[in-house]
Amino acid sequence: MLLSGILSRSSKGKIVRRGDSRAQIRQVFSNITTALAAAGATWADVVMRQTFTTDIDAYFENIDARAPINLNEVIQDVMTITARPIDSNNIVLNANRRR
């Protein structure tokens, strides 16, 4: 099973609490948990997680909002990618991988 493009959307398809990183992180992980359960899986079945964010500082400030479990204990391969705009036409991508 491959999950991709999971966003902080409610069950009605609306973005949850724009500008509230903590609420959006909780929604994303809730959506992932729901998708896993629909396939008969749990977080223990996840082998890799990749995160794209526009604000890495806010992501790490709210890291505990991810899920009720310690993902570092169950997921062995994690990549976090940050996109930062440098002008109206260009961005810089930074990647951090933990195995």
BAPAVO-366913 format. One line per 5 residues: number of its first residue (from 1); their letters; for each residue x, y negated, z negated of N, C-alpha, C. Coordinates in nm, 2 decimals. Each point is the difference from the previous one (the first is absolute). Example, Ala and Ser with C-alpha at 12.3 -4.5 7.8 and 13.67 -1.06 7.14 Angstrom:
residues 2
1) as) 1.32,0.57,-0.78,-0.09,-0.12,0.00,0.09,-0.12,0.00 ~ -0.04,-0.11,0.07,0.09,-0.11,0.00,-0.08,-0.11,-0.08;
END
This chain:
residues 99
1) mllsg) 0.08,0.12,0.00,-0.08,-0.12,0.00,0.09,-0.12,0.00 ~ -0.03,-0.10,0.08,0.07,-0.12,0.01,-0.10,-0.12,-0.02 ~ 0.03,-0.08,-0.10,-0.08,-0.12,-0.03,0.08,-0.12,0.05 ~ -0.06,-0.09,0.07,0.07,-0.12,0.05,-0.09,-0.12,0.00 ~ 0.05,-0.12,-0.02,-0.08,-0.12,0.02,-0.10,-0.02,-0.11;
6) ilsrs) 0.03,0.05,-0.12,-0.10,-0.01,-0.11,0.02,-0.15,-0.05 ~ -0.12,-0.07,0.00,0.00,-0.14,-0.04,-0.08,-0.02,-0.13 ~ 0.00,-0.12,-0.05,-0.08,-0.03,-0.12,-0.14,-0.03,0.03 ~ -0.07,0.09,0.07,-0.14,-0.03,0.04,-0.09,0.08,-0.09 ~ -0.11,-0.06,-0.03,-0.11,0.07,-0.08,-0.07,0.10,0.09;
11) skgki) -0.09,0.07,-0.06,-0.08,0.10,0.07,-0.09,-0.07,0.10 ~ -0.02,-0.13,-0.01,-0.08,-0.07,0.10,0.09,-0.07,0.11 ~ 0.13,0.03,-0.01,0.10,-0.05,0.11,0.05,-0.14,-0.02 ~ -0.03,-0.06,-0.12,0.05,-0.13,-0.03,0.13,0.00,-0.08 ~ 0.09,-0.09,0.04,0.13,-0.01,-0.08,-0.04,-0.04,-0.14;
16) vrrgd) 0.06,0.07,-0.10,-0.02,-0.02,-0.14,0.08,-0.12,-0.05 ~ -0.06,-0.09,-0.06,0.06,-0.11,-0.08,0.13,-0.06,0.07 ~ -0.02,-0.07,0.11,0.11,-0.06,0.07,0.09,-0.08,-0.09 ~ 0.13,0.02,0.01,0.10,-0.07,-0.09,0.02,0.06,-0.13 ~ -0.07,0.11,-0.04,0.02,0.07,-0.12,0.07,0.13,0.02;
21) sraqi) 0.13,-0.01,0.00,0.08,0.12,0.03,-0.03,0.12,-0.09 ~ -0.03,-0.02,-0.12,-0.03,0.11,-0.10,-0.12,0.07,0.05 ~ -0.11,-0.08,0.03,-0.13,0.06,0.04,0.02,0.08,0.13 ~ 0.08,-0.06,0.09,0.02,0.06,0.13,0.08,0.13,-0.01 ~ 0.10,0.00,-0.08,0.08,0.12,-0.02,-0.09,0.11,-0.06;
26) rqvfs) -0.08,-0.03,-0.10,-0.09,0.10,-0.06,-0.10,0.05,0.11 ~ -0.05,-0.09,0.09,-0.10,0.05,0.10,0.07,0.09,0.10 ~ 0.12,-0.03,0.04,0.08,0.08,0.09,0.01,0.14,-0.05 ~ 0.05,0.01,-0.13,0.03,0.13,-0.06,-0.13,0.08,-0.03 ~ -0.11,-0.08,-0.03,-0.13,0.07,-0.01,-0.05,0.06,0.13;
31) nitta) 0.02,-0.08,0.11,-0.03,0.05,0.13,0.08,0.12,0.04 ~ 0.13,0.00,-0.03,0.08,0.12,0.03,-0.05,0.12,-0.08 ~ -0.02,-0.02,-0.13,-0.05,0.11,-0.09,-0.13,0.06,0.06 ~ -0.09,-0.09,0.05,-0.13,0.05,0.05,0.03,0.08,0.13 ~ 0.09,-0.05,0.09,0.03,0.08,0.12,0.06,0.13,-0.03;
36) laaag) 0.09,0.00,-0.10,0.06,0.13,-0.04,-0.10,0.10,-0.05 ~ -0.09,-0.05,-0.09,-0.10,0.09,-0.05,-0.10,0.05,0.11 ~ -0.03,-0.08,0.10,-0.08,0.04,0.11,0.06,0.12,0.07 ~ 0.13,0.01,0.00,0.07,0.11,0.07,0.04,0.11,-0.10 ~ -0.05,-0.01,-0.12,0.04,0.10,-0.10,0.14,-0.01,-0.05;
41) atwad) 0.06,-0.12,0.00,0.13,-0.02,-0.04,0.01,-0.10,-0.12 ~ 0.11,-0.01,-0.06,0.03,-0.09,-0.11,0.13,-0.07,0.02 ~ 0.04,-0.09,-0.09,0.13,-0.07,0.02,0.11,0.10,-0.01 ~ -0.02,0.11,-0.07,0.11,0.10,0.00,0.03,0.06,0.13 ~ -0.09,-0.01,0.10,0.02,0.05,0.13,0.07,-0.10,0.10;
46) vvmrq) 0.02,-0.12,-0.05,0.06,-0.11,0.08,0.15,0.02,0.01 ~ 0.06,0.01,0.11,0.15,0.02,0.01,0.07,-0.13,0.04 ~ -0.06,-0.10,0.06,0.06,-0.12,0.03,-0.10,-0.12,-0.01 ~ 0.05,-0.11,-0.04,-0.09,-0.12,-0.01,0.08,-0.12,0.06 ~ -0.06,-0.07,0.08,0.07,-0.12,0.06,-0.10,-0.12,-0.02;
51) tfttd) 0.06,-0.11,-0.05,-0.08,-0.12,-0.04,0.05,-0.11,0.09 ~ -0.10,-0.07,0.05,0.03,-0.13,0.07,-0.06,-0.11,-0.08 ~ 0.07,-0.11,-0.02,-0.05,-0.11,-0.08,0.06,-0.13,0.05 ~ -0.07,-0.11,-0.02,0.05,-0.13,0.03,0.06,-0.07,-0.12 ~ -0.02,0.06,-0.12,0.05,-0.06,-0.12,0.05,0.10,-0.09;
56) idayf) 0.13,0.04,0.01,0.06,0.11,-0.08,0.00,-0.04,-0.14 ~ 0.02,-0.13,-0.04,0.01,-0.03,-0.14,-0.14,0.03,-0.07 ~ -0.11,-0.04,0.07,-0.13,0.02,-0.05,-0.03,0.15,-0.01 ~ 0.05,0.08,0.10,-0.02,0.14,-0.01,0.07,0.06,-0.12 ~ 0.12,-0.03,-0.03,0.07,0.05,-0.11,-0.05,-0.05,-0.14;
61) enida) -0.05,-0.13,0.00,-0.06,-0.05,-0.12,-0.12,0.08,-0.04 ~ -0.07,0.06,0.10,-0.12,0.07,-0.02,0.01,0.15,0.02 ~ 0.12,0.05,-0.01,0.03,0.14,0.03,-0.08,0.10,-0.08 ~ -0.04,-0.04,-0.12,-0.08,0.09,-0.08,-0.15,0.01,0.05 ~ -0.04,-0.08,0.09,-0.13,0.00,0.05,-0.02,0.11,0.11;
66) rapin) 0.11,0.06,0.04,0.00,0.10,0.11,-0.09,0.11,-0.02 ~ 0.01,0.07,-0.11,-0.08,0.12,-0.02,0.01,0.04,-0.15 ~ -0.09,0.08,-0.05,0.00,0.04,-0.14,0.11,0.10,-0.02 ~ 0.08,0.04,0.10,0.11,0.10,-0.02,0.13,-0.07,0.04 ~ 0.11,0.06,-0.05,0.13,-0.05,0.04,0.04,0.06,0.13;
71) lnevi) -0.01,-0.08,0.11,0.03,0.05,0.13,0.14,0.05,0.02 ~ 0.09,-0.06,-0.08,0.14,0.04,0.01,0.02,0.14,-0.04 ~ -0.09,0.06,-0.08,0.01,0.14,-0.04,-0.05,0.10,0.10 ~ -0.09,-0.05,0.09,-0.06,0.09,0.10,0.05,-0.02,0.14 ~ 0.04,-0.12,0.03,0.04,-0.03,0.14,0.15,-0.02,0.01;
76) qdvmt) 0.07,0.08,0.08,0.14,0.00,0.00,0.06,-0.09,0.11 ~ -0.08,-0.05,0.09,0.05,-0.09,0.11,-0.09,-0.12,0.01 ~ 0.06,-0.12,-0.04,-0.08,-0.12,0.00,0.07,-0.11,0.08 ~ -0.07,-0.06,0.09,0.06,-0.11,0.07,-0.09,-0.13,-0.02 ~ 0.06,-0.11,-0.03,-0.07,-0.12,-0.01,0.06,-0.10,0.10;
81) itarp) -0.09,-0.06,0.08,0.04,-0.09,0.10,-0.06,-0.14,-0.02 ~ 0.08,-0.10,-0.01,-0.05,-0.14,-0.02,0.02,-0.08,0.13 ~ -0.11,-0.07,0.04,0.01,-0.09,0.11,-0.01,-0.14,-0.05 ~ 0.10,-0.08,0.04,0.00,-0.14,-0.05,0.01,-0.09,0.13 ~ -0.09,-0.09,0.01,0.01,-0.09,0.12,0.11,-0.10,-0.01;
86) idsnn) 0.08,-0.02,0.11,0.10,-0.10,-0.01,-0.04,-0.13,0.09 ~ -0.09,0.02,0.09,-0.06,-0.11,0.07,-0.13,0.05,0.06 ~ -0.07,-0.08,0.08,-0.13,0.04,0.05,0.01,0.12,0.10 ~ 0.12,0.03,0.05,0.01,0.11,0.10,0.09,0.12,-0.05 ~ 0.06,-0.01,-0.11,0.09,0.10,-0.04,-0.02,0.04,-0.15;
91) ivlna) 0.03,0.13,-0.02,0.00,0.05,-0.14,0.13,0.08,-0.02 ~ 0.03,0.02,-0.13,0.11,0.08,-0.04,-0.05,0.12,-0.07 ~ 0.04,0.12,0.03,-0.04,0.12,-0.07,0.11,0.05,-0.09 ~ -0.03,0.03,-0.12,0.09,0.06,-0.09,-0.06,0.14,-0.04 ~ 0.09,0.10,0.00,-0.05,0.14,-0.04,0.08,0.05,-0.12;
96) nrrr) -0.07,0.07,-0.09,0.06,0.06,-0.11,-0.05,0.14,-0.01 ~ 0.09,0.10,0.00,-0.04,0.14,0.00,0.06,0.07,-0.12 ~ -0.09,0.08,-0.07,0.04,0.07,-0.12,-0.03,0.15,0.03 ~ 0.09,0.09,-0.01,-0.02,0.14,0.01,0.03,0.07,-0.13;
END
